């Protein structure tokens, strides 16, 4: 084994540091950092300047970043709120999205853009929960019934698309039945880990030791969370499932085991987000920019024309189902915002198109077009949503619960 070079990783870390700093200097520019990270990767990478390349240290860092991204996405899911009418409404919205997605996939297949309508339906049915939540928090609506409906719908979309992608299009899969059995094994592992943690929690001595070490240099809870992530990623990989599924299950499991975010371990999630968003996740997005096939996207005018088509498909597949929320929200503006936020997707598109390319389900041009459409969705839809919410200045207390009459607001 030759000596490892860290020059490319240094460049990626420099970009990861510079991008949020520049955005911080321009607070009026409400642009998600992930967009600039991807664009910067494209510019300095082989597609444009050729200054930075993907080597072994970069690959490892980016892979951990992808796993951490899905881990934190699983951690965001508040399962205690996914029940009753809210759950049924979110599930109905996703079912409608997937149905529209199949239709969009058939249309794209007829146009010669893709080979698998089901794969495209999965890609288009995702929502970027990591982008949606900050937008709702900025608007002061994250805890309102409206915000909880949007978060529930995004959570269902995250869970369902990751499961469907892993079951139907795993790179090492041996059929749906085999994949279901492997998934069952992963779920059993999660149940075993949960039971072990709950049993261990009854040990007073162990609890006191963990409490003593959690905020020292040992950072025992952070280390435990990282261990949990790697256990499920490694097992998922060994079973032939996608690592994104293992990472997501690890995050969801931690969310279930530590439901009281404010009281039990109030600093744990902040520490995990600092580790993920501060170190690993930016490396994934910058590296995705380095690997972006700009030549394939710009090879012809017809190829470039795919980008607005894919963007429209995103809006139709995830935006239209929000119309089902209208009679429960009682507000056309919030229904429109819900549709725009649901249509915001990028991390899953980046991860899934990489799988699609490896399985020959997509051409390089189609993958580049989907990523470009995802970039535009993250750039346009949250900004438009914030503008609409700011113009409306709604009273969160006046927002109705789902399945209630909104006439009084």
Secondary structure, DSSP 8 states (H G I E B T S, - for coil): ------HHHHHHHHHHHHHHHHHHHTTT----HHHHHHHHHHHHSTTTT------HHHHHHHHHHHHHHHHHHHHH--GGGS-HHHHHHHHHHHHHHHHHHHHHHHHHHHTTSBS-HHHHHHHHT---HHHHHHHHHHTT-TTSHHHHHHHHHHHHHHHHHHHHHHHHS-TT---HHHHHHHHHHHHHHHHHHHHHHHHHTT-HHHHHHHHHHTTSTT-HHHHHHHHHHHHHHHHHHHHT--HHHHHHHHHHHHHHHT--TTTTSTTHHHHHHHHIIIIIHHHHHHHHHHT--HHHHTS-HHHHHHHHHHHHHHIIIIIGGGGGGHHHH--HHHHHHHHHHHT---HHHHHHHHHHHHTTSB-HHHHHHHHHHHHHHHHHHHHHHHHHHHHH---GGGS--TTS--TT-
